[in-house]
Amino acid sequence: MNIFHIIAAATPIVLLLILMIVFKWSGKRAGLASWLAALVLSAVFFGLTPQVFLVSQLKGLIFSAYVLGVLWPALLLYHLNHQIGGIKALTEWLSSLVADRSHLNILIAWIFTGILEGIAGFGLPIAVAAPMLISLGVPALLSVAAAAIGHAWSVTFGNMGMVFQSLVSLSGYPEPMIVPYAAILMGICCLLTGLAVAHLLGELHHWRFVIGIAVIMSLVQYLVAASGLLPLSGFGASLTGLVVGIVISRKGKPGEHAGPLPKPLVATLGSYAFLAVITLVIFIQSPIRRFLFQAIWQQGFPEVVTRIGFVTPAGYAQAFRWFAYPGTIILIAIMISYAAFRSSKIASQETFKTAITITYSTAFPVTLGILATVGLSVMMDHTGMTQLLAVTMSRLTGRVFPLISPVVGMIGAFATGSNTNSNVLFVSLQKQVAELISVLPVILIAAQTAGGSLGSMIAPAKVMVGCSNAGMIGQEGLVLKTTLPYAIAIGLSIGLAGLILSHLPNIGVL
């Protein structure tokens, strides 16, 4: 393929960025325009056929349904807790525990988001944390951007280990081989995202506070993952970091906040604690997990070939494990929470109706944007456009490819809104490049998923979720303009670490 094909492959992504960042288009409008551009370019330059188009868009619809089936319930759970005053009470409670307001802002944007990512992910951390920061006086733009940057470190080992477990399946390497390298790179991500949040919020003078907690969280994340409790690694590291941060900030103020907790706070803590417990029960290896995972629906698709010969093998769309599906789990949490709220007389039927109304008004515009951007990414994948970009980058860099290996992962996550999907796209490419340049493949695989995690801070689908809850619908470009420099800087730093690792002896299992 020639330079024109490379330019054509890059155009939809560049167009999406320009429309959102420069022209300040909403994710919905920019996504649709970029989808149309990809449709034309893939037909002219990449041999798009009706069959390829149909298969790619059906897969995109199924994956969008998977994401939206988590997003809508997650937003409803948030708004239900918000309506009873639970989110406000949670913010006030954390304020009472953390003596330094600067510390509190950092903890919410960087660590509390990690706890939420450990439970569910899919944009929930930004959707919940951004309004909390706004209530503490942080401007809306900075609130969404800080939460987007802050949660990125916990994505690979978050979502009850689902991302990492899929990475293991895709790579063909056992967990013990990947965990050490992934833990090193994600530990660096943890530190750099913490410093980035502090810098963005104007609190970089607290760098010692950030470094100390980052070291502790990174160590806990590795130890838990290496011990075989992978589903708990991200959640456990974040929870440990939050406790340590509170203890440090409470220095010299013991016993000041004794007394019963307000009902809305207990209700909200119970609501999310129930969500965490039921998720843990389902995803920890056990007979319960094996039984629940049997109920699965996964649509199969035939092999499709473009007119110029790019083959997408026969395969399956996103699997729905109905009893282990995050959307199902959140719906159960909603029903139990609502029943508990009614019995304790802190919610009424009107409360639930209001929560549904607000959820619809915030989630519907986001839904259209997600449909457009996911459709765009799957079309680019099935016509070879995304792969061409990655292969071009690998050929241009050669032996220093580890430096931009995370950037490849970021491109995948930016396009699809998912670290898992980024890994699906590029793990095999990373392995092939590693063999060509004589680098241990697990290093590039770890760099790939680290980049995919960082891509979460610039993925339009996730940014749209955050903006929907922060009163910034249609202003996603401003957030991307803020987070993009941090994503690139941290991604290249992780790449440098990967490059150094690639020249060191095999560290094996630490």
N, C-alpha and C positions, 0 to 999 in steps of 0.2 A: 504494500500500500504506500501511496505517496503522501507528500506533505499536505495535500488538499484533504485527504481522508483524516489525517490527524487533526487539522483545523476544524473539520466538520464534526469530529467526535467530541472535541472540547467545547464547541459552540453552545450546546444546550446548558451545560454547567456554568460557563462564563456568563451567558445571557441571564440565567437565574440569579447569579450574584449581582450583576450590574443592575438589573431591574429592582432587586430588593434593596441593595445598598446605596446605589447612586440615585435611582429614580424613586426610591422609597415606596415601591409597589407592595401590596400585601402579598403574603405567601400564596393566597388563592389565585390572584391575577398573574403573578410572576410564574407560578407553577403551571398554569394553563398555557401561557405564552411559550414557555420553555418546552412543554409537552408537544405543542404544535410544531415548534422548530425541530424537535427531535424526530417527529413524524415525517416531516418533509425531507430532512437531511438523511435519515436512515433509508428512505425510499430512493433518493437520488444517488447516494454514495455507498450504501451498505446493503442494497438488495432486499429491502423489506418486502415481504410477501403478505397477502391477506392471512395466510395461515400463521405465519410468525407473529403478525400483529395480534391476531385473535388470541393465540396461546399466551403471549406475553401480557396482554391486558387482563385476561382472565386470572392469570397468576397474580397480577398486581391487585386486582379486586379482592382476591382471597386474602392476600397478605394485609391489605388495607382493612378488611373486615376483622382480621385477627387483632390488629393494632387498635382499631376503633372499639372493638368489643372489650378491650381493657381500658381504653381512655375514657369512654363515656361513664362506666361504673365508677372509675377512680375519681372523676370529677364530681359525680353525684355523691360519693362518700364524703369528699371534701366539703361540698356545699351543704350537705346535711349537718356535718359537724360545725360548719361556719354558722348556720342558722341557729343552732342552739347556744352559740357563744363559745364553743369549745376551742376553736382556733385562736380566738382572742385570748381566752383563758390560758391556753398553752403558751402563747407568746409572753403573756404577763408572768407566768410561772417561771419560764426560762429566764426572764428579765430579773426575777427575784433571786434566782439561783446564781446568776453570773453578775459579779460586781461591776465589771468593766463593760460598758455598752459596746465598745469597739471589739472586745473579745466575743461578745454575744453575736454581733453581726457576722463575724468570721465563722463562728461555730455553726450558725444556722445555714449559711451559704455553702460551707465547705464540708461539714460533718453531718449535720442533721439531714442534708440532702443525700449523703451516703447511706444513712440508715434507711431512708425511703427507697433508694435504689436497690438496697439489699433485699427489700421486701418484694417490690413489684417492678420498678423501672417504668419504661414506656412514657417518659415525660412527667410522671407523677411527682418526682422530686422538685422540678421547677415550678409546677402548678401549685404545690403546697407552700414551698419556701418563699417564693417571690412575694406573695401577699403578706406573709409574716414580716419580711424585711421592710415592706412598704409601711406597715403599721408601726414600725420602729423608727420611721422617719427617713429611710433610705429612698431616694428617687426611684420611680418605677423602672426606668431604663436600667439603672445600675442594679436594681433588685433582680430583674430577670437575667441580666448578663452574669451577675455574680453567681446565681444559682446554677445557671447553665455551665459555667466554668467549674464551679465547685464540685458538682456531682460527678464530673467526667472520670475522675480517678477510680471510682468504685464500680464502673460499669462491667469490666471484664470479670471480676469476682462477685458481682452483684446478682440481683434477680434470682436469689437462691441457687447460684452456681450454674444456671441454665446456659449462660453465654459460654462459660469456660468448658462445660461438658460438651456443648456442640462443637467447640473448637477441637477438643480431643477427638471426637468422632470424625471430623473433617480431615484432620491432619494424619490420622493413623498412628500417632505416637501416644504412648501411655502418659497418664497424668504426671507421674514422678519425673519424667524427662522434661516436660514443659513448665511445670510449676516454678522451679527455681529461677529460670530466665524471665518468665512472666512476672514473678513476684519482684524481681529486681527492677524491671522496667516500670511496673505499676507503682512500685515504691517511689521511684523518681517522679512519676506522674503525680502521686499524692503530694509530695513536697512542692512541686512546681505549681500545681493548681492551687494549693494553699497560699503560696506566696503571690500568685496572680490575683486571687480573690482579695488578699490584703492590699495589694497595690491598687486594684480597681476601686476599692472602697476608701482609699486614702489612709490605710492603716498599716503601711509597710513597716513602720517603726516597731510593730509587734512581731518582727521576723523571728525572734528567739522563741516566742510562744508557738508560732507556726512550726518551726523546725522541730522543736521538742515533741509536739504531738504527732507530726508526720512520721518521725522515727518510730514512735510507739505503734501507731496504726499500721505502718508498713510491716513491722516485725510480727504483730499479731496476725495480720492478713496472711503472711507467709506460713507461720506456724500452724494456724488453723487449717489452711489448705493442704499443707504437707502432712498433717496428721490424718487426713482422709475425711475431714468434715468440710468438704468444699462448699456445700450450700450455706454454711455459716460464716465463711471467711470474710466476705465483704461486710455483711451485717455486723458480725462480731467486732471487726476492726473499727467500724464507725461508732458503734455503741461504746467501745472502750475509749475512743478518742473524745467522745462527748463527755463521758464521766471524768476523764482526766482534765479536760478543758474546764469543766465546772469546778473541780477541786482546786485547780490552780487559781482560778479567778475568785473563788470564795475565801481565799487566804485572809485571815484576820477578821472574818465575819461569821463565826460559828453560832448556831442556834438562833439566828435572827428571824428565820421565817417558819417557826414552829406553828402548828395549828392545822385544822382539817383543810383538805383541799376542796375547792368549790366543785359543785356537782357537774357543771359543764366540762371542767378539766378532767375529772375522773371519767366522765363518759367518753370524751375524745381519746384519752389515753387507753381506755379499755377497748375502744373501737379499733384503733390501730394495733394494739397489742394482740387482740383476737385475730386480726388479719395476719400478723407475724407468726403467731402460734400455729394457725391452721395451715399456713404456707409451709412452715417448718415440718409439720407432721406429714404433709403430702410429699415433700421433696427429699426428706431424709430417706436413705435406703432402708426399706422395711417391707414386710408383706403388704402393708397398707398401700405403699407407693406402687408396688407391682400390680396389685389389684386395680387401683384407680387408673393406672396408665394403660390398662387393656382397652378402655373405651376410647377409640381413636377414629377420627375421620380425616382422610388425606386424599384429595383428588389427584388422580394420575393424569399426565399429559403425554402425548406422543412426541417423538423426535421431530424437530422442525429445522429446516435449512433455508438460509437466505439465497437469493439468486447468485451471490458471489461465493457461495459455498461455506459460510459460517454455520457450524452445526451446534444446536442446543440439544443435548441428548434427552431421550425420554426420561421423565422423572415425575416428581410429585410437587405439589404446591405446599404451602405452609400447613403443618399438621395441627389439628385441633384435638387435644386430649381433654375431652369435655369435663371430666371430674378433676383434672389437674391444670385446667386452663386458668390463667390469672384472672380473666374476666369473671369466670364462675366463682372463684374464691372471693373476689371483691363483692360480687352480688350477695353471696352468703353473709359476708361481713355487714353489708348494708341492711339485710333483713334482720339479722340478730341485733345490730346496733339500734335500728329503728324501734324494734320491739322493746329493747331495754330503755330507750329514751322515753317511749310512751309510758312504760310502767313506772318510771321515776318522775313522770310529769314535767319533763323539761322539753318535750316536743309534742306537737299535735299533728293531726292530718294536714292542716294548713301548712305546717312547717315542711312536711314532705313535698307537698305540691309546689311550694315556693322553691325548694331545692331543685326539683325537676325542671321548673321553668327557667331558672338561672343556668342550669347545666345545658339545657337546649340552646339558649341564647349565646352561650360562650363556645359550645362544642360544635355547633353546626358550621360556622365559617371555617373552623379548623378542619372539619371533616372534608370539606371541598378541597382545601389546600393539600391535605394528606393524599387524597385520591389522585390529584394531579401529579404531585411529586413522586409518589410511588409508581404510578403508571409510566412516568418519564424514566425512572431508574430501571424498571424491568424491560422497557423497550430498548434502552441503551445496552443492557446486558444481553438480550437475545439477538441483537444485531452486531455484537462484537465491538461496539463503540467504547464501552468502559474498559474492556480488556485491551484494546488498542492503546489507550492512554497509559495504562499500567506497563504494558510491554515496551512502549516508547520510552518511558521514564527509566526502565531497567536497562535498556540498550544504551541510553545516553550516559548513564552513570557507571556502568560496569562494576569494577571492584569496590567502588564506594557506594554501591546500591544500599547497603544497610543504613546509610545516612538518610535516605528518603523512603526506606521501607515503611515507616509509620505513616508517611504522607499518603502512600497508596491506601493504607487502611482508612485514613481520614477521608479520602475521596469516596471510598465505598460507603462509609457511614453517612457522609454528607448527602450522597445521592439517594440512599435508601432509608435513612433515619434509624438504622439498626447496626450495631456492632456485629451481631450474628450474621446478618445478610452480607456485610462487608467481608466477613470471614468466608462465607460461602463463595463469594465472587473471587477472592484473591489468595486463599490459602494455598491452592495448588500452584499458582503463579509464584508465590514466595518460595515454595519448595523447589520448583524448577530453577529459579534464579540462584538459590543457595547452592544447588549442585553445580551449576555452570561456573560460579565464582569461588567454589570450594569453601563455603561457609557452612557451619553446622545448621541444618534446616530449622531446628527448634528455636534458634536465635531470631531468625526472620519471622517465624510463626508468632513468637512472643511480641516482636515489634509490630507485626500486622494487627494483632488484637489490641495492643496498646494504642496504636493509631486509630483503630476503630472506636475505642473508648473516647479518645480526644475528639473524634468527629461528632460526638454527641453534643458538644457545645456549639457546633455550627450547623447541625442538621436542621433544615427548615421545619421538618415535621415536629421536632421536639420544641424548637423555639416558638412555633405557633401555639403549642399547648401552654407554654409559660405565659405568653402574651395574652392569651384568652382569659386567664385568671387575674391578670395584673392591670386590666383596663387598657391594654395596648394592642387590641385587635387591629390588624392592618399596618402595624409599625414594626413588623418583624425585621425589616431591613436595618433599622437602627440598632437592633440587638446584634445582628450578624456583623455589622460594621464595628461593633465594640468587641465582640468575642473573637473575630477572625485573626487579628494580630497575635493574640495570646495563643490561639490554637496552633498557628504556624510556628511560633517561637518554641512552644513546649514540644511540638512534634519534631522539630529539628533537633532539639536537645535530647529527646528520646532516641532519635536516629544516631546522634553522636555516641550515646551510650551503647547502642547496638553495634555500632562500628567498632568501638573499643572491645566489646565482648567478643566480637567475631575474630579478633586477633589474639585473644587470650586462650590458654588451654581449656579444654572441656571441663566445666565446673561440676558436671555430673549431678548427682543428687546431694544437695547440701545437708 
